[in-house]
Amino acid sequence: MAKVVRMYETGGPEVLRYEDMDVGEPGPGQVRIRHVAVGLNYADTYFRNGTYPVPLPAGMGVEAAGVVQAIGPGVTNVAVGDRVTYTGFINTLGAYSTERLVPAAPLIRLPETIGFETAAAMTMRGLTSAYLMRRIYNFKAGDTILLHAAAGGVGLIVSQWAKLLGLTVIGTVSSEAKAEVARAHGCDYIINYSHEDVAKRVRELTDGVGVSVVFDSVGKNTFMASLDSLKRRGTLVCVGTASGPIPPFDPVLLAMKGSLFLTRPALADYIGDPAEKAELAGEIFGHVGAGRIKIEINQRYALEDAVQAHRDLESRKTTGSSIFVI
């Protein structure tokens, strides 16, 4: 009997239920996987609170790492005993579990250099960072970026990757403790948005020019400051809405502020092609395996503590990556 976390209604962390569940045998195109570690991502809260609507009842979580226990008919990309990791969206929902059935297609074989906990902490964040750094903008050494939530899981990976590319990184944080974490992972300058004017400080740091790219995972509360931090024809990459969705706006605003570009990418559209997914996974796993990028697992939870984990995540108590250890 597997242990799972499920929800029967949307709402706050308290709607999560820790339960027993029969797993059964894999059907066509499926595998049964025993989890060793499960990722905790801010996107999980969007499923829980209804921002991302799904049929109820539903499982929680879209990222985990473990060992293939059984394969169903037609599965050729993995075998029993393989060490694997996965991330996705609706097709992988239900990762908060000790064991489960999952489609085989999203599975990625783990290199020997990557452990289960590291994989659960980095598959979604790492692939997200990979497409942000390699697909959105043609970075050149010397470019400057503004990185919101610089001490978060994606933030720490992006800042390290940016330094490998010769970029200058301005990171925003909410506390001095998070500032220390961000500095240790490559941020050249830190702005504490709790008491500093972000756009004004960015202009000071860039001699009035602004930055080439803003990676904004906060959303509503930082949107205008992000636009005002960009140089002429700069690019705003909206990668999350932790503070709420961005209000509707007239696109002429982008012209008025310097012919700016804006994109709202989703991971699914950058890993939908198996060849591109393999290329991006190879890059991030290669960097991590070689020690060029370090994955910081700063919070570990038991699966039965999912309610507290979500509370910590939403109250911004966490830094780096968070996982459930099975």
C-alpha positions as CSV (number, residue, x, y, z in Angstrom):
1,M,0.0,0.0,0.0
2,A,1.5,3.3,-1.1
3,K,1.2,6.6,0.9
4,V,0.0,9.6,-1.1
5,V,-1.0,13.2,-0.6
6,R,-4.3,14.1,-2.2
7,M,-6.9,16.9,-2.2
8,Y,-10.6,16.8,-2.5
9,E,-11.2,20.5,-2.7
10,T,-9.1,23.5,-3.6
11,G,-7.9,26.0,-0.9
12,G,-5.1,26.5,1.6
13,P,-2.5,24.0,2.7
14,E,-5.1,22.4,5.1
15,V,-6.9,20.8,2.1
16,L,-4.0,18.3,1.6
17,R,-4.7,14.8,2.9
18,Y,-2.2,12.1,3.6
19,E,-3.7,8.7,2.7
20,D,-3.1,5.1,1.7
21,M,-3.6,4.0,-1.9
22,D,-3.4,0.8,-3.9
23,V,-1.0,1.4,-6.9
24,G,-1.8,-1.5,-9.1
25,E,0.0,-2.7,-12.2
26,P,1.1,-0.4,-15.1
27,G,-1.0,-0.3,-18.2
28,P,0.1,0.4,-21.8
29,G,2.7,3.2,-21.8
30,Q,3.0,3.3,-18.0
31,V,5.5,2.4,-15.4
32,R,5.3,1.8,-11.7
33,I,8.0,3.8,-9.9
34,R,9.2,3.7,-6.3
35,H,10.0,7.2,-5.2
36,V,13.1,8.0,-3.2
37,A,12.7,11.8,-3.2
38,V,9.9,14.2,-4.4
39,G,10.2,17.8,-5.5
40,L,8.3,20.6,-3.8
41,N,7.7,23.5,-6.2
42,Y,5.8,26.7,-6.0
43,A,3.7,25.6,-9.0
44,D,2.3,22.9,-6.6
45,T,0.5,25.6,-4.7
46,Y,-1.3,26.7,-8.0
47,F,-2.8,23.2,-8.4
48,R,-3.8,23.2,-4.7
49,N,-5.4,26.6,-4.7
50,G,-7.2,26.2,-8.0
51,T,-5.1,28.6,-10.1
52,Y,-4.3,25.6,-12.3
53,P,-7.7,23.8,-12.3
54,V,-7.7,20.0,-12.3
55,P,-10.5,17.4,-11.9
56,L,-11.0,16.5,-8.2
57,P,-10.0,14.5,-6.2
58,A,-6.4,14.9,-7.4
59,G,-2.9,14.0,-6.4
60,M,-0.2,16.7,-5.7
61,G,3.2,17.4,-7.2
62,V,4.7,17.0,-10.6
63,E,8.4,16.1,-10.0
64,A,10.1,13.1,-8.4
65,A,13.0,10.7,-8.7
66,G,13.2,7.0,-8.0
67,V,13.5,3.4,-9.4
68,V,11.4,1.7,-12.0
69,Q,9.6,-1.3,-10.5
70,A,7.5,-2.5,-13.4
71,I,6.8,-1.5,-17.0
72,G,3.6,-1.8,-19.0
73,P,3.1,-2.9,-22.6
74,G,4.8,-0.7,-25.2
75,V,7.3,0.9,-22.9
76,T,10.8,1.0,-24.5
77,N,12.5,4.1,-23.1
78,V,13.1,2.7,-19.6
79,A,13.6,-0.7,-18.0
80,V,12.9,-2.3,-14.6
81,G,15.7,-1.1,-12.2
82,D,16.5,2.1,-14.0
83,R,17.1,5.2,-11.9
84,V,14.9,7.9,-13.2
85,T,13.6,11.4,-12.7
86,Y,10.6,13.3,-14.2
87,T,8.7,16.5,-14.3
88,G,5.8,17.7,-16.3
89,F,2.4,19.2,-15.8
90,I,-1.0,17.5,-15.7
91,N,0.5,14.2,-17.1
92,T,2.7,13.8,-14.0
93,L,0.4,15.2,-11.3
94,G,0.5,12.9,-8.3
95,A,4.2,12.9,-7.4
96,Y,3.5,13.3,-3.7
97,S,3.6,9.6,-3.1
98,T,5.8,6.7,-2.1
99,E,5.0,4.7,-5.2
100,R,2.8,5.4,-8.2
101,L,1.9,4.7,-11.8
102,V,3.2,7.3,-14.2
103,P,3.4,7.7,-18.0
104,A,6.8,6.5,-19.3
105,A,7.3,9.3,-21.8
106,P,8.3,12.0,-19.3
107,L,10.9,9.8,-17.6
108,I,14.6,10.8,-17.8
109,R,17.3,8.3,-17.0
110,L,19.6,9.6,-14.3
111,P,23.3,9.9,-14.9
112,E,25.5,8.2,-12.2
113,T,26.7,11.6,-11.1
114,I,23.3,12.7,-10.0
115,G,21.7,11.3,-6.8
116,F,18.0,10.9,-6.2
117,E,17.6,13.9,-3.8
118,T,19.5,16.1,-6.2
119,A,17.4,15.0,-9.1
120,A,14.1,15.7,-7.2
121,A,15.4,19.1,-6.2
122,M,16.6,20.1,-9.7
123,T,14.7,18.4,-12.5
124,M,11.9,21.1,-12.9
125,R,14.1,23.9,-11.7
126,G,17.1,22.8,-13.7
127,L,15.1,22.3,-17.0
128,T,13.4,25.7,-16.4
129,S,16.8,27.3,-15.8
130,A,18.2,25.6,-18.9
131,Y,15.5,27.0,-21.3
132,L,15.7,30.4,-19.6
133,M,19.5,30.6,-20.2
134,R,19.7,28.8,-23.6
135,R,16.4,29.5,-25.4
136,I,14.9,32.9,-24.5
137,Y,17.7,35.4,-25.2
138,N,21.0,35.3,-27.0
139,F,23.2,36.3,-24.1
140,K,26.6,37.8,-24.7
141,A,29.4,38.1,-22.1
142,G,29.0,41.4,-20.3
143,D,25.2,41.5,-20.5
144,T,23.4,42.4,-17.2
145,I,20.3,40.6,-15.9
146,L,17.9,41.3,-13.1
147,L,16.8,38.2,-11.3
148,H,13.9,38.3,-8.9
149,A,13.7,35.8,-6.1
150,A,17.4,35.3,-6.5
151,A,17.6,33.0,-3.4
152,G,15.0,30.6,-4.7
153,G,15.6,27.3,-6.4
154,V,15.5,28.6,-9.9
155,G,17.2,31.8,-8.9
156,L,20.3,30.0,-7.5
157,I,20.7,27.9,-10.6
158,V,20.2,30.8,-13.0
159,S,22.7,33.0,-11.1
160,Q,25.4,30.3,-11.3
161,W,24.7,29.6,-14.9
162,A,24.8,33.3,-15.7
163,K,28.3,33.6,-14.2
164,L,29.4,30.7,-16.5
165,L,28.3,32.9,-19.4
166,G,30.1,36.0,-18.2
167,L,26.9,37.9,-17.2
168,T,26.5,40.5,-14.5
169,V,23.7,39.5,-12.1
170,I,21.5,41.8,-10.0
171,G,19.4,39.8,-7.7
172,T,16.4,40.8,-5.6
173,V,15.6,39.3,-2.1
174,S,13.4,40.0,0.9
175,S,15.9,39.6,3.7
176,E,19.6,39.8,4.5
177,A,19.7,36.1,5.1
178,K,18.5,35.5,1.6
179,A,21.0,38.1,0.3
180,E,23.9,36.1,1.7
181,V,22.6,33.0,0.0
182,A,22.3,34.8,-3.3
183,R,25.7,36.4,-3.1
184,A,27.3,33.0,-2.4
185,H,25.8,31.7,-5.7
186,G,26.9,34.4,-8.1
187,C,24.9,37.6,-7.6
188,D,27.1,40.6,-8.2
189,Y,24.6,43.0,-6.7
190,I,21.7,42.6,-4.3
191,I,18.6,44.7,-4.0
192,N,16.3,44.1,-0.9
193,Y,12.9,44.9,-2.3
194,S,11.5,45.2,1.3
195,H,13.0,48.7,1.6
196,E,14.7,49.6,-1.7
197,D,13.2,51.0,-5.0
198,V,14.2,48.2,-7.4
199,A,14.0,50.1,-10.7
200,K,15.8,53.1,-9.2
201,R,18.6,51.0,-7.9
202,V,18.9,49.1,-11.1
203,R,19.4,52.4,-13.0
204,E,22.1,53.4,-10.5
205,L,23.9,50.1,-10.9
206,T,23.8,50.3,-14.8
207,D,24.6,54.0,-15.2
208,G,21.1,54.7,-16.2
209,V,21.0,52.1,-19.0
210,G,19.0,49.3,-17.5
211,V,19.4,45.5,-17.9
212,S,19.1,43.3,-21.0
213,V,16.7,40.8,-19.4
214,V,14.5,40.6,-16.3
215,F,13.6,37.1,-15.0
216,D,10.4,37.8,-12.9
217,S,8.9,34.9,-11.0
218,V,7.0,37.3,-8.6
219,G,4.3,38.7,-10.9
220,K,1.9,41.4,-9.8
221,N,4.1,43.1,-7.2
222,T,7.2,43.4,-9.4
223,F,5.7,43.9,-12.9
224,M,6.1,47.6,-13.2
225,A,9.5,47.7,-11.5
226,S,10.6,45.0,-13.9
227,L,9.6,47.0,-17.0
228,D,11.2,50.1,-15.6
229,S,14.5,48.2,-15.0
230,L,14.9,47.2,-18.7
231,K,17.1,48.9,-21.2
232,R,15.7,50.0,-24.6
233,R,14.5,46.8,-26.4
234,G,15.1,44.7,-23.3
235,T,13.2,41.5,-22.6
236,L,10.9,40.8,-19.6
237,V,10.6,37.1,-19.0
238,C,7.5,36.4,-16.7
239,V,8.2,33.0,-15.2
240,G,5.8,33.0,-12.3
241,T,3.2,34.8,-10.3
242,A,4.1,34.2,-6.6
243,S,2.5,37.5,-5.6
244,G,-0.5,37.1,-7.9
245,P,-1.3,37.4,-11.6
246,I,-0.1,40.4,-13.6
247,P,-3.1,42.8,-14.2
248,P,-4.2,43.4,-17.7
249,F,-2.4,46.2,-19.5
250,D,-2.3,48.0,-22.9
251,P,0.6,46.6,-25.0
252,V,1.4,50.2,-26.0
253,L,3.0,50.4,-22.6
254,L,5.9,48.3,-23.9
255,A,6.5,50.8,-26.7
256,M,6.3,53.8,-24.3
257,K,9.0,52.2,-22.1
258,G,11.5,51.5,-24.8
259,S,10.1,49.0,-27.4
260,L,10.3,46.3,-24.8
261,F,9.7,42.6,-25.4
262,L,7.6,40.4,-23.0
263,T,7.2,36.7,-22.9
264,R,5.4,34.3,-20.6
265,P,7.1,30.9,-21.3
266,A,6.0,27.5,-19.9
267,L,8.3,24.6,-19.3
268,A,6.0,22.2,-21.2
269,D,6.7,24.1,-24.5
270,Y,10.4,23.7,-24.1
271,I,10.5,20.0,-23.2
272,G,7.7,18.8,-25.5
273,D,10.1,17.8,-28.2
274,P,12.1,14.8,-26.9
275,A,15.3,15.8,-28.6
276,E,15.2,19.3,-27.2
277,K,14.3,18.0,-23.7
278,A,17.3,15.6,-23.9
279,E,19.6,18.5,-25.0
280,L,18.5,20.7,-22.1
281,A,18.7,17.9,-19.6
282,G,22.1,17.0,-20.8
283,E,23.3,20.6,-20.3
284,I,22.0,21.0,-16.7
285,F,22.9,17.5,-15.6
286,G,26.4,18.0,-17.1
287,H,26.9,21.3,-15.2
288,V,25.7,19.8,-11.9
289,G,27.6,16.5,-12.4
290,A,30.8,18.4,-13.0
291,G,30.3,20.7,-10.0
292,R,30.0,23.9,-12.1
293,I,26.5,24.4,-10.7
294,K,25.6,23.4,-7.2
295,I,22.0,22.4,-6.2
296,E,21.2,23.7,-2.7
297,I,18.6,21.5,-0.9
298,N,17.9,23.7,2.1
299,Q,14.6,22.1,3.2
300,R,13.7,18.4,3.6
301,Y,10.3,17.2,4.7
302,A,8.5,13.9,5.4
303,L,5.6,13.3,3.0
304,E,3.1,13.4,5.8
305,D,4.3,17.0,6.5
306,A,3.0,18.4,3.2
307,V,0.7,20.9,4.9
308,Q,3.6,22.5,6.7
309,A,5.8,22.4,3.6
310,H,3.2,24.4,1.7
311,R,2.9,26.9,4.5
312,D,6.6,27.4,4.6
313,L,6.8,27.8,0.8
314,E,4.0,30.3,0.6
315,S,5.4,32.4,3.6
316,R,8.7,32.7,1.8
317,K,10.6,30.9,4.6
318,T,12.4,28.7,2.1
319,T,15.6,29.2,0.1
320,G,17.1,27.0,-2.6
321,S,15.3,23.8,-3.3
322,S,12.9,21.9,-1.1
323,I,12.1,18.1,-1.3
324,F,10.2,15.4,0.4
325,V,12.4,12.5,1.4
326,I,10.6,9.1,1.2
